[in-house]
Amino acid sequence: MSDGRRPVAAPAGGFAGPVKRSITIAGHATSISLEPAFWRALEAAAAARGLPLSALVAAIDALRIRADDPPNLASALRSWLFAEYAIGSQ
């Protein structure tokens, strides 16, 4: 565009639907459905902290359940990632 606005484009690799994984939190297996980009971001965040993925998810889950109106775990993970990467990078 010549007016300086950035065009809207599909993400690299195209759009992808959720992928379900089983994670153990506090000794209990739970299934979480997230899009591959969110799984990759969670894996990177866990690695950056020197944590297994399940430990990072458990830490985010502990924060989630303290909320006044806790969202489901997948929503909490997406929100945490957005705050960590999009908002936290400003």
C-alpha positions as CSV (number, residue, x, y, z in Angstrom):
1,M,0.0,0.0,0.0
2,S,1.3,3.4,-0.8
3,D,-0.4,5.1,2.2
4,G,2.1,3.5,4.6
5,R,-0.3,1.0,6.1
6,R,0.8,-2.6,6.5
7,P,-1.3,-5.0,4.4
8,V,-3.1,-7.9,6.1
9,A,-1.6,-11.3,5.2
10,A,-2.0,-14.9,6.2
11,P,0.5,-16.1,8.8
12,A,3.7,-17.8,7.5
13,G,2.8,-21.5,6.8
14,G,-1.0,-20.6,6.6
15,F,-3.7,-21.0,9.2
16,A,-3.8,-24.0,11.4
17,G,-6.4,-25.4,13.7
18,P,-5.9,-26.5,17.3
19,V,-3.8,-29.5,18.3
20,K,-4.7,-31.4,21.4
21,R,-1.9,-32.5,23.8
22,S,-2.0,-34.2,27.2
23,I,-0.1,-32.4,29.9
24,T,0.4,-33.5,33.5
25,I,-0.4,-30.8,36.1
26,A,-0.1,-31.6,39.8
27,G,-0.1,-35.3,39.0
28,H,-3.2,-35.2,36.9
29,A,-3.3,-35.5,33.1
30,T,-5.3,-32.9,31.3
31,S,-5.9,-32.3,27.6
32,I,-5.3,-28.9,26.1
33,S,-6.1,-27.8,22.6
34,L,-4.0,-24.9,21.2
35,E,-3.0,-23.9,17.7
36,P,0.6,-25.0,16.8
37,A,1.9,-21.4,17.0
38,F,0.8,-21.2,20.7
39,W,2.4,-24.6,21.4
40,R,5.7,-23.4,19.8
41,A,5.5,-20.1,21.9
42,L,4.9,-22.1,25.1
43,E,7.8,-24.4,24.4
44,A,10.1,-21.4,23.7
45,A,8.9,-19.7,26.9
46,A,9.5,-22.9,28.9
47,A,13.0,-23.3,27.4
48,A,13.9,-19.7,28.1
49,R,13.1,-20.3,31.8
50,G,14.8,-23.7,31.9
51,L,11.5,-25.4,32.7
52,P,9.8,-28.4,31.3
53,L,6.6,-27.5,29.3
54,S,4.4,-29.1,32.0
55,A,6.0,-27.0,34.7
56,L,5.3,-23.7,32.9
57,V,1.7,-24.8,32.1
58,A,1.3,-25.7,35.8
59,A,2.6,-22.3,36.9
60,I,0.2,-20.5,34.6
61,D,-2.6,-22.7,35.8
62,A,-1.9,-21.8,39.4
63,L,-2.1,-18.1,38.5
64,R,-5.3,-18.8,36.5
65,I,-7.2,-20.5,39.3
66,R,-6.5,-17.5,41.6
67,A,-8.4,-15.2,39.3
68,D,-11.8,-14.0,40.4
69,D,-13.5,-15.5,37.3
70,P,-10.9,-18.1,36.0
71,P,-11.0,-18.7,32.3
72,N,-10.5,-22.2,30.9
73,L,-6.8,-23.3,30.8
74,A,-6.4,-22.9,27.0
75,S,-7.6,-19.3,27.2
76,A,-5.4,-18.6,30.1
77,L,-2.4,-19.9,28.2
78,R,-3.1,-17.8,25.1
79,S,-3.7,-14.7,27.3
80,W,-0.4,-15.3,29.2
81,L,1.5,-15.7,25.9
82,F,0.0,-12.6,24.5
83,A,0.9,-10.6,27.6
84,E,4.4,-12.2,27.6
85,Y,5.3,-11.6,24.0
86,A,3.1,-8.9,22.6
87,I,2.6,-6.6,25.5
88,G,5.8,-7.5,27.3
89,S,8.0,-6.6,24.3
90,Q,6.9,-3.0,24.4
